[in-house]
């Protein structure tokens, strides 16, 4: 099944071919998820192993990115709000920037650049060592055995990571504006609750889960179709990271545009 990608003439034809194969791979993976769960064949041990690994390699980098981002947001907001006489609206900016965009995108970059590259390299190494072909010869479904646990683990870990990033990002911005800039904590919290709703946090977690699924699917696909030895695996990892980033930003734009249509803001009918 995974003999490598067929060749196509020209970059456009190759891009369309890979897009079609990736879509087919995504459909087969979704079908395998339902089959493994419905027939109680889900590999729990592999899921826990992958989830532990992804959490260990993405949590600290995500926090190291979130903390300075929160400081930068608070500093710029405080400076601009001071000029406009609207010092109490820092919470509103946090609601729009941290909750709406920054938190899920940080998690997506971590799961794509760190976790996804590791998944792609692992599966690519198995591919060039003929381990994947050996599983197929033994009649073991490769997608159910190798892909499904990684996709589910990435989705779960990224959603939980988004919760941590949201908490740290909001707390960092709040503490910086209150302790360093001297803003009133009550005003910050009041505008935060006014301009952020429960659906906003739910959509942030949904974004993180969707981004993780996209990154995991691309990484597994490129890993299982790697060819050409170690150099081919390295190329597959680079391509997986780039494609994941592109799909994440496209998905983010689509979800961001659909959200106000499906969930109108307060006061709209």
C-alpha positions as CSV (number, residue, x, y, z in Angstrom):
1,X,0.0,0.0,0.0
2,X,2.8,2.4,0.9
3,X,5.3,2.0,-2.0
4,X,6.1,5.7,-2.2
5,X,4.4,8.5,-4.1
6,X,3.9,8.1,-7.8
7,X,5.7,10.6,-10.0
8,X,3.9,13.4,-11.7
9,X,5.1,15.8,-14.4
10,X,5.5,19.4,-13.2
11,X,5.1,21.0,-9.8
12,X,1.4,21.8,-10.2
13,X,0.6,18.2,-11.2
14,X,2.7,16.9,-8.3
15,X,0.9,19.2,-5.8
16,X,-2.5,18.1,-7.0
17,X,-1.5,14.5,-6.9
18,X,-0.2,14.7,-3.4
19,X,-3.3,16.6,-2.3
20,X,-5.5,13.9,-3.7
21,X,-3.5,11.1,-2.1
22,X,-3.5,13.0,1.3
23,X,-7.3,13.4,1.1
24,X,-7.6,9.7,0.4
25,X,-5.3,8.9,3.3
26,X,-7.4,11.2,5.6
27,X,-10.6,9.4,4.6
28,X,-9.0,6.0,5.2
29,X,-7.7,7.1,8.6
30,X,-11.1,8.4,9.6
31,X,-12.7,5.1,8.6
32,X,-10.0,3.3,10.6
33,X,-10.7,5.4,13.7
34,X,-14.4,4.4,13.6
35,X,-13.5,0.7,13.0
36,X,-11.0,0.5,15.8
37,X,-13.3,2.2,18.3
38,X,-16.4,0.4,17.2
39,X,-14.7,-3.0,17.3
40,X,-12.7,-2.4,20.5
41,X,-9.4,-2.7,18.6
42,X,-8.0,0.7,19.6
43,X,-4.3,0.4,20.6
44,X,-4.5,2.0,24.0
45,X,-0.8,1.2,24.8
46,X,0.4,3.0,21.7
47,X,-1.9,5.9,22.3
48,X,-0.6,6.4,25.8
49,X,3.0,6.1,24.6
50,X,2.5,8.7,21.8
51,X,0.5,11.0,24.0
52,X,3.2,11.0,26.7
53,X,5.9,11.7,24.1
54,X,4.0,14.5,22.5
55,X,3.2,16.1,25.8
56,X,6.8,15.9,26.9
57,X,8.2,17.6,23.8
58,X,5.5,20.3,23.3
59,X,4.5,21.6,26.7
60,X,7.7,23.4,27.7
61,X,8.3,25.1,24.3
62,X,4.7,26.2,24.2
63,X,5.0,27.8,27.6
64,X,8.3,29.5,26.7
65,X,6.5,31.0,23.7
66,X,3.4,31.9,25.6
67,X,5.0,33.8,28.5
68,X,6.9,36.4,26.4
69,X,3.9,36.7,24.0
70,X,1.7,37.6,27.0
71,X,4.3,40.2,28.1
72,X,4.5,41.7,24.7
73,X,0.7,41.9,24.4
74,X,0.3,43.5,27.8
75,X,3.1,46.0,27.1
76,X,1.8,47.1,23.8
77,X,-1.8,47.2,25.0
78,X,-0.8,49.2,28.1
79,X,1.2,51.7,26.1
80,X,-1.6,52.2,23.5
81,X,-4.4,52.2,26.0
82,X,-2.5,54.8,28.1
83,X,-2.3,57.1,25.1
84,X,-6.0,56.7,24.4
85,X,-7.2,56.8,28.1
86,X,-8.5,53.3,28.0
87,X,-6.3,51.5,30.4
88,X,-9.1,49.2,31.6
89,X,-9.5,47.4,28.2
90,X,-6.5,45.1,28.5
91,X,-8.8,42.2,29.2
92,X,-10.7,42.8,25.9
93,X,-7.5,42.6,23.9
94,X,-6.5,39.4,25.7
95,X,-9.9,38.0,24.8
96,X,-9.4,38.7,21.1
97,X,-5.6,38.0,20.8
98,X,-4.8,35.2,23.3
99,X,-8.1,33.3,23.4
100,X,-9.1,33.9,19.8
101,X,-5.9,33.4,17.9
102,X,-2.6,33.1,19.8
103,X,-3.3,30.1,22.0
104,X,-4.5,27.6,19.3
105,X,-1.8,28.8,16.8
106,X,1.0,28.3,19.4
107,X,-0.3,24.8,20.0
108,X,-0.5,24.2,16.3
109,X,3.1,25.3,15.7
110,X,4.3,23.1,18.5
111,X,2.4,20.0,17.4
112,X,3.5,20.6,13.7
113,X,7.1,21.6,14.2
114,X,8.0,19.5,17.1
115,X,5.6,16.6,17.5
116,X,4.7,16.2,13.8
117,X,8.4,16.2,12.7
118,X,9.1,13.5,15.2
119,X,6.1,11.4,14.0
120,X,7.2,11.8,10.4
121,X,10.8,10.8,11.2
122,X,9.7,7.8,13.2
123,X,7.4,6.4,10.5
124,X,9.8,7.3,7.7
125,X,12.6,5.4,9.4
126,X,10.3,2.4,9.7
127,X,9.4,2.8,6.1
128,X,13.0,2.7,4.8
129,X,13.8,-0.2,7.1
130,X,10.9,-2.1,5.5
131,X,9.1,-2.5,8.8
132,X,5.9,-1.1,7.3
133,X,6.1,-3.6,4.5
134,X,6.6,-6.4,7.0
135,X,3.4,-5.4,8.9
136,X,1.5,-5.5,5.7
137,X,2.9,-9.0,4.9
138,X,1.8,-10.2,8.3
139,X,-1.7,-8.8,7.7
140,X,-1.6,-6.1,10.3
141,X,-3.4,-2.9,9.2
142,X,-0.8,-0.2,9.1
143,X,-3.3,2.7,9.5
144,X,-5.0,1.1,12.5
145,X,-1.7,0.1,14.1
146,X,0.5,3.1,13.5
147,X,-1.6,6.1,12.3
148,X,-4.8,6.0,14.4
149,X,-3.1,6.1,17.8
150,X,-0.8,9.0,16.7
151,X,-3.7,11.1,15.3
152,X,-5.9,10.6,18.4
153,X,-2.9,11.3,20.7
154,X,-2.1,14.5,18.9
155,X,-5.7,15.7,19.0
156,X,-6.1,15.0,22.8
157,X,-2.7,16.4,23.7
158,X,-3.1,19.6,21.7
159,X,-6.5,20.3,23.2
160,X,-5.1,19.9,26.7
161,X,-2.1,21.9,25.8
162,X,-4.4,24.7,24.6
163,X,-6.0,24.8,28.1
164,X,-2.6,25.3,29.6
165,X,-1.5,27.9,27.1
166,X,-4.8,29.9,27.6
167,X,-4.3,29.8,31.4
168,X,-0.6,30.9,31.2
169,X,-1.3,33.5,28.5
170,X,-4.1,35.2,30.4
171,X,-2.3,35.0,33.7
172,X,0.9,36.5,32.3
173,X,-0.9,39.4,30.7
174,X,-3.0,40.0,33.8
175,X,0.0,40.0,36.2
176,X,2.1,42.2,33.9
177,X,-0.6,44.8,33.5
178,X,-1.5,44.8,37.2
179,X,2.0,44.5,38.8
180,X,4.2,46.3,36.2
181,X,1.9,48.8,34.5
182,X,-0.3,49.5,37.5
183,X,-3.7,48.9,35.9
184,X,-6.7,48.1,38.0
185,X,-7.2,44.3,38.3
186,X,-11.0,44.7,38.4
187,X,-11.1,46.6,35.2
188,X,-9.0,44.0,33.4
189,X,-11.2,41.1,34.6
190,X,-14.4,43.0,33.9
191,X,-13.5,43.7,30.2
192,X,-12.1,40.1,29.9
193,X,-15.5,38.6,30.9
194,X,-17.4,41.2,28.8
195,X,-15.6,40.4,25.6
196,X,-15.0,36.7,26.0
197,X,-17.7,34.0,26.2
198,X,-17.7,30.3,26.9
199,X,-18.0,29.6,23.1
200,X,-14.8,31.5,22.5
201,X,-12.9,29.1,24.7
202,X,-14.6,26.1,23.2
203,X,-13.7,27.3,19.7
204,X,-10.1,27.8,20.8
205,X,-10.0,24.2,22.0
206,X,-11.7,23.0,18.8
207,X,-9.1,24.9,16.7
208,X,-6.3,23.2,18.6
209,X,-7.8,19.8,18.0
210,X,-8.4,20.4,14.3
211,X,-4.9,21.7,13.8
212,X,-3.5,18.7,15.6
213,X,-5.4,16.3,13.4
214,X,-4.2,18.1,10.2
215,X,-0.6,18.1,11.4
216,X,-0.7,14.4,12.4
217,X,-2.3,13.3,9.2
218,X,0.3,15.1,7.1
219,X,3.2,13.9,9.2
220,X,2.0,10.2,9.1
221,X,1.3,10.4,5.3
222,X,4.7,11.9,4.5
223,X,6.4,9.4,6.8
224,X,4.7,6.3,5.3
225,X,5.5,7.5,1.8
226,X,9.1,8.4,2.4
227,X,11.7,6.9,0.0
228,X,15.3,7.3,-0.8
229,X,17.0,6.4,2.4
230,X,17.8,8.8,5.3
231,X,17.9,11.8,2.9
232,X,14.4,11.0,1.8
233,X,13.2,10.8,5.4
234,X,14.7,14.3,6.0
235,X,13.0,15.6,2.9
236,X,9.7,14.1,4.0
237,X,10.0,15.8,7.5
238,X,10.7,19.2,5.9
239,X,7.7,18.8,3.6
240,X,5.5,17.6,6.4
241,X,6.2,20.7,8.5
242,X,5.7,23.1,5.7
243,X,2.4,21.5,4.5
244,X,1.2,21.3,8.1
245,X,1.8,25.0,8.6
246,X,0.0,25.9,5.4
247,X,-3.1,23.7,6.2
248,X,-3.2,25.1,9.8
249,X,-3.3,28.7,8.6
250,X,-5.9,27.9,6.0
251,X,-8.0,26.1,8.6
252,X,-7.6,28.9,11.1
253,X,-8.8,31.5,8.5
254,X,-11.9,29.3,7.7
255,X,-12.9,28.7,11.3
256,X,-12.3,32.3,12.2
257,X,-14.6,33.5,9.4
258,X,-17.3,31.0,10.1
259,X,-17.4,31.5,13.9
260,X,-19.1,34.9,14.0
261,X,-21.6,33.6,11.5
262,X,-22.5,30.5,13.5
263,X,-22.2,32.1,16.9
264,X,-23.3,35.7,16.7
265,X,-21.8,38.2,19.1
266,X,-23.8,39.5,22.1
267,X,-26.6,41.8,21.0
268,X,-26.8,40.4,17.5
269,X,-29.9,38.5,16.2
